[in-house]
Amino acid sequence: MNLLILAGIILLIWGFFAPVGTLVWWLDQGAEIIGLRKNRLKELPAGNGSNAGAKPAKVNCYIIFLPGVGDFSADELTPGEETFLNRLVQKHPNCVAVSDVFPYSASNQSLGGQRLFAPVWRFANNAKGWRTIGDILVKIRNLWRFAISVDPRYGPVYNQGIATAIIERMRAKQSLSVSSEQPLNIVLIGTSGGVQVALGAAPYLNQWLNAQISVVSIGGVFNGTNGFEAADQVYHLQGRQDWIDDLGSIVFASRWYGNVGSPFNQARLAGHYKTYIIGSHAHDGEKGYFGEASIPENSGTYVDVTIEEVNKLPIWNLKNSPSNSK
C-alpha cells in the first residue's frame, strides 16, 4: 500500500511538471519558428530534402504516421507497422511515408534522447525482468503528453511543435515548398493517442501549407474539439474487440452526440467524419490493427485487413474543391 501511495504521488508530480518540456521548447525555438521574431516559417519547409531524389515518381502525397502511447521513440515501429507503411507506399507510388515524428514530444525528441531521464527510460525500455513495468511507465508518461495536446492552455503550443516537426520531417523526406500553387495531399494516420496529436497538428498544417488534409484514426482515442474544422475528412477505423478507443467517446463531452455544437458532431453531421468497423481487431498485440497473426475466418492477417480498409478510403487523390485553394 505504501508503494502504491508513493507511486500515486510520483505520478501526480510527474503530471504537474509535464507541460514544462513544452514551455521549454517554446522559449527555446517555438517563437522564432512560428514567426514572432523573423517570420522564418515560410523559409522552414522550403528547399530540397536530404534524400529528395530518392524516389523517381512525382511526389505530391505525404503519409504521416503517428504511433500510440506505448512507443519509446519515433523509430520504434513494430514489424506490422512497417509492413503497413511499406505496402501503402507501394500501392500509392506518388506518396512517401514519414514515420520519424515522435508525437509525445514537442521537440520531436525520443525518450532516450532526453538528458536528465534518458538512463531511466533506456532502462525501462530494455530491462527484461522489468519490461512490463517499463511499458506501463512509458505509457503513463506519454499519456501526460496526450493530455497536454488536449489541454486548451498548453495544447496550442504543443500542437504547433508537433506540426513543425511534421513539416521538418516531410522536408527531409522529399522537397516541398509552402509557396507552391499545387496542393499537397497530406494523410495523417494515427493509432491510439497518436490520433489526438494528429488532429491537434492539423489546424497548423492547414494554415502553413497548401494541402488537402485527411486524418485516419486506427483505433484512435481523441477529443471532439481539435482538428475537425481543419481536416477535409476524418475516418475512424475500429475493431470489434477494441474497447480502448471507446474511451474517447465516453471521457470527452465534446464527442457526446447530445453536444451537437461541438466540432466533432458538426463534422459527423456534415459527413466529414465517418466510422467503420473493419473486423475483429483488438487495440494492439498480435490481434491488433497491425498484428501479424492469421484471422481464422479470413485468409490474411490482421494487418492485411487494416491495409485493405485504409486503401479503400477516398483519400489518395487530390480533390478539386475550394478547400484546396488556401
Disulfide bonds with the S-S distance in Angstrom:
Cys61-Cys95 2.17
